[in-house]
Amino acid sequence: MITEAQEPAVPLVGWPSPVPPGTLCFSVGDLNEDSCFEVLRYTENIGQISALDCEGQPVTSWIYDADAMAGANDRQNILYFGDIDGDQKLEVIMLNRDEDYRMYAV
């Protein structure tokens, strides 16, 4: 992850975070309403959706994994993360290999 600047880009502190083999897709959102976006990543070979804070460290309060989103078999991409329907709760939209869009409240 790099900062946006007029000068040559430089890596942010803590990045790149170690990425497990098989990590396929990413999305960003403010999980804990601290005005600092976290990165969600899906690691297919261990079936886990994990979160990293803006310094590249694991978010310990993030408890969701493949079991919490069991209907998202064969996930291909995390398309969006945020309050989609305005209910003050976060949702994740994912696309599976059959190109079916699915939304999950988190």
Secondary structure, 3 states (H helix, E strand, C coil): CECCCCCCCCECCCCCCCCCCCEEEEEEECCCCCCCCEEEEEEHHHCEEEEECCCCCECCCCCCCCCCCCCCCCEEEEEEEECCCCCCCCEEEEEECCCCEEEEEC
